[in-house]
Amino acid sequence: MISKHAPRSANPVDVHVGSRVRLRRQVMKMSQERLGDQLGVTFQQVQKYERGSNRVGASRLWKMSEVLDVPVGFFFDGLSEEGSVAHFAEGDQLPIVYDFIRSTDGVALAKAVSQIKNKAVRRQILELARSLSKDAGEEE
């Protein structure tokens, strides 16, 4: 039997909320299984939340904010008034930054650098990264 309905694509808000859940979970070095246990759901359900294929209900979102130790608003940071992911000017680098910080390497780097107490050392790391990115551009 052929379905009359096309498969639903994930709502952009649900995808955004899910990516924020995944980001915070990774920063806390928490597994999907552990988060699921604390929420009373399976790790497969956590995967669906993180992909945005399942919408997170209000009470579960509240519990997530407690487990992940963030305010509920954290999950909506970066959304525009219209409920879509904020759009940026063409030359703006923020989308690249968001993509990187959502990656495993981005989370690990952000966590490692944020734990460096010496501001001068953090600035040196930034300058090193800028220098290396310029060198890579010249090689191409």
LOZA-518455 format. One record per residue (C-alpha): x, y, z; residue number from 1. Coordinates in steps of 0.1 Angstrom, whole numbers. Example, Ala and Ser with C-alpha at 12.3 -4.5 7.8 and 13.67 -1.06 7.14 Angstrom:
<nodes>
- px | py | pz | resi
- 123 | -45 | 78 | 1
- 137 | -11 | 71 | 2
</nodes>
This chain:
<nodes>
- px | py | pz | resi
- 0 | 0 | 0 | 1
- 14 | 34 | -10 | 2
- 11 | 62 | 15 | 3
- -8 | 93 | 5 | 4
- 14 | 114 | 26 | 5
- 50 | 124 | 18 | 6
- 75 | 116 | 46 | 7
- 77 | 145 | 69 | 8
- 109 | 164 | 71 | 9
- 122 | 176 | 104 | 10
- 111 | 210 | 115 | 11
- 140 | 234 | 115 | 12
- 133 | 245 | 151 | 13
- 133 | 208 | 163 | 14
- 166 | 203 | 144 | 15
- 181 | 234 | 161 | 16
- 169 | 223 | 196 | 17
- 183 | 188 | 190 | 18
- 217 | 202 | 179 | 19
- 218 | 223 | 211 | 20
- 210 | 192 | 232 | 21
- 238 | 173 | 214 | 22
- 262 | 202 | 219 | 23
- 256 | 204 | 256 | 24
- 256 | 167 | 261 | 25
- 290 | 164 | 243 | 26
- 305 | 193 | 263 | 27
- 295 | 175 | 295 | 28
- 310 | 142 | 281 | 29
- 277 | 125 | 286 | 30
- 266 | 95 | 265 | 31
- 232 | 94 | 248 | 32
- 225 | 63 | 270 | 33
- 232 | 82 | 302 | 34
- 211 | 112 | 292 | 35
- 183 | 88 | 282 | 36
- 185 | 70 | 316 | 37
- 182 | 104 | 334 | 38
- 153 | 114 | 312 | 39
- 135 | 80 | 314 | 40
- 139 | 73 | 276 | 41
- 160 | 51 | 255 | 42
- 192 | 62 | 238 | 43
- 175 | 58 | 205 | 44
- 149 | 84 | 216 | 45
- 177 | 107 | 225 | 46
- 191 | 102 | 190 | 47
- 158 | 111 | 175 | 48
- 156 | 143 | 196 | 49
- 191 | 153 | 186 | 50
- 184 | 148 | 149 | 51
- 151 | 167 | 153 | 52
- 131 | 138 | 139 | 53
- 111 | 137 | 172 | 54
- 99 | 169 | 189 | 55
- 109 | 173 | 225 | 56
- 78 | 180 | 247 | 57
- 78 | 209 | 272 | 58
- 82 | 187 | 304 | 59
- 110 | 167 | 288 | 60
- 127 | 198 | 277 | 61
- 125 | 212 | 312 | 62
- 140 | 179 | 326 | 63
- 168 | 181 | 299 | 64
- 176 | 216 | 311 | 65
- 180 | 203 | 346 | 66
- 201 | 172 | 336 | 67
- 223 | 193 | 312 | 68
- 225 | 221 | 337 | 69
- 214 | 249 | 314 | 70
- 184 | 273 | 313 | 71
- 156 | 262 | 290 | 72
- 164 | 292 | 268 | 73
- 198 | 277 | 259 | 74
- 181 | 252 | 235 | 75
- 166 | 281 | 215 | 76
- 197 | 304 | 213 | 77
- 204 | 313 | 177 | 78
- 167 | 312 | 166 | 79
- 152 | 343 | 150 | 80
- 118 | 358 | 161 | 81
- 101 | 339 | 133 | 82
- 113 | 306 | 148 | 83
- 138 | 298 | 121 | 84
- 176 | 296 | 124 | 85
- 190 | 331 | 122 | 86
- 202 | 341 | 88 | 87
- 235 | 360 | 83 | 88
- 249 | 383 | 58 | 89
- 268 | 367 | 29 | 90
- 303 | 376 | 42 | 91
- 294 | 367 | 78 | 92
- 315 | 338 | 93 | 93
- 290 | 329 | 120 | 94
- 274 | 299 | 101 | 95
- 309 | 284 | 97 | 96
- 315 | 290 | 134 | 97
- 282 | 273 | 144 | 98
- 290 | 243 | 122 | 99
- 324 | 239 | 137 | 100
- 314 | 244 | 173 | 101
- 287 | 217 | 168 | 102
- 313 | 192 | 156 | 103
- 331 | 169 | 179 | 104
- 364 | 187 | 173 | 105
- 348 | 220 | 179 | 106
- 334 | 209 | 212 | 107
- 367 | 194 | 224 | 108
- 387 | 225 | 213 | 109
- 362 | 249 | 230 | 110
- 363 | 229 | 262 | 111
- 401 | 226 | 263 | 112
- 407 | 263 | 255 | 113
- 381 | 275 | 280 | 114
- 399 | 255 | 308 | 115
- 431 | 275 | 302 | 116
- 431 | 301 | 330 | 117
- 459 | 323 | 316 | 118
- 443 | 349 | 293 | 119
- 477 | 355 | 275 | 120
- 481 | 318 | 267 | 121
- 445 | 317 | 253 | 122
- 454 | 348 | 231 | 123
- 486 | 330 | 219 | 124
- 465 | 300 | 209 | 125
- 442 | 323 | 189 | 126
- 471 | 339 | 172 | 127
- 486 | 305 | 164 | 128
- 453 | 294 | 148 | 129
- 451 | 326 | 128 | 130
- 487 | 321 | 116 | 131
- 481 | 285 | 106 | 132
- 449 | 293 | 87 | 133
- 468 | 320 | 67 | 134
- 496 | 295 | 59 | 135
- 470 | 270 | 47 | 136
- 454 | 295 | 25 | 137
- 487 | 304 | 8 | 138
- 495 | 267 | 1 | 139
- 464 | 262 | -20 | 140
</nodes>
